[in-house]
Amino acid sequence: MHDDAPNIVYSGESQSFVVDGYRFDIQIYRGEDEAEWLLEVVDSAGASHVWEDRFRSDKDARHAALNALEDVGAEAFMRGDEQGDVVPFHK
């Protein structure tokens, strides 16, 4: 039996932090054979906000997440008020 699931590489730039009293988890990852990184931010309510764009570096991805939270604030981010191509998915 073959396991066709891709191996996922998680970045050391992934981190948890608190903004305005709310916890956020930045998750940065890519497929083992892929060059570009994916970005997902899970908010304190458990909603997953996934960027449609891919990033050249894991540092660029982390920077995009931090900028989005800084620009709109924690509560607006969780409501989905952020600008850009972020697609919120709820667990």
C-alpha positions in Angstrom: 0.0 0.0 0.0 1.3 3.4 -1.0 0.9 6.5 1.1 0.2 9.3 -1.4 -0.2 12.0 1.2 2.5 14.7 0.7 5.0 15.2 3.5 4.4 18.6 5.1 7.3 20.8 6.2 6.5 23.2 9.0 8.4 26.5 9.4 10.3 27.5 12.4 8.7 30.9 11.8 5.3 29.5 13.0 4.4 30.9 16.4 1.7 31.7 18.9 1.1 35.2 20.2 -1.4 37.4 21.9 -2.9 40.5 20.3 -5.4 42.7 22.2 -5.8 39.8 24.7 -6.6 37.2 22.0 -4.4 34.3 21.2 -3.4 33.6 17.6 -1.4 30.7 16.1 0.5 31.5 12.9 1.0 28.3 11.0 3.4 28.4 8.1 4.0 25.2 6.0 4.7 23.8 2.6 4.8 20.5 0.8 8.1 18.8 0.9 8.7 19.3 -2.8 7.3 22.8 -3.0 9.3 26.0 -2.9 6.6 28.4 -1.7 5.0 28.6 1.8 1.3 28.6 2.8 0.0 30.8 5.6 -2.8 30.0 8.1 -3.7 31.9 11.2 -6.0 30.2 13.7 -7.7 32.7 16.0 -8.8 32.3 19.6 -12.3 31.2 18.5 -10.7 28.3 16.5 -11.4 29.9 13.1 -8.7 29.2 10.5 -7.9 32.1 8.2 -6.0 30.8 5.2 -4.2 33.1 2.7 -4.8 32.2 -1.0 -1.4 33.6 -2.0 1.8 31.6 -1.5 4.9 33.2 -0.1 8.5 33.0 -1.3 9.8 32.7 2.2 8.5 31.7 5.6 9.6 35.1 6.9 7.4 36.8 4.3 4.4 34.7 5.4 4.9 35.6 9.1 5.3 39.2 8.2 2.0 39.2 6.2 0.2 37.7 9.2 1.6 40.1 11.7 0.8 43.1 9.4 -2.8 41.9 8.9 -3.3 41.7 12.6 -1.6 45.0 13.3 -3.5 46.8 10.5 -7.0 45.8 11.5 -6.7 44.7 15.1 -7.6 41.3 16.7 -11.4 41.7 16.8 -11.7 42.9 13.2 -9.4 40.2 12.0 -11.6 37.5 13.7 -14.7 39.0 12.2 -13.1 38.9 8.7 -12.7 42.6 8.3 -9.1 42.2 7.1 -8.2 43.3 3.6 -6.6 41.1 1.0 -7.2 37.6 -0.1 -7.7 35.8 3.2 -10.4 33.1 3.3 -11.7 32.3 6.8 -12.6 28.7 7.5 -14.3 27.7 10.8 -13.5 24.4 12.4 
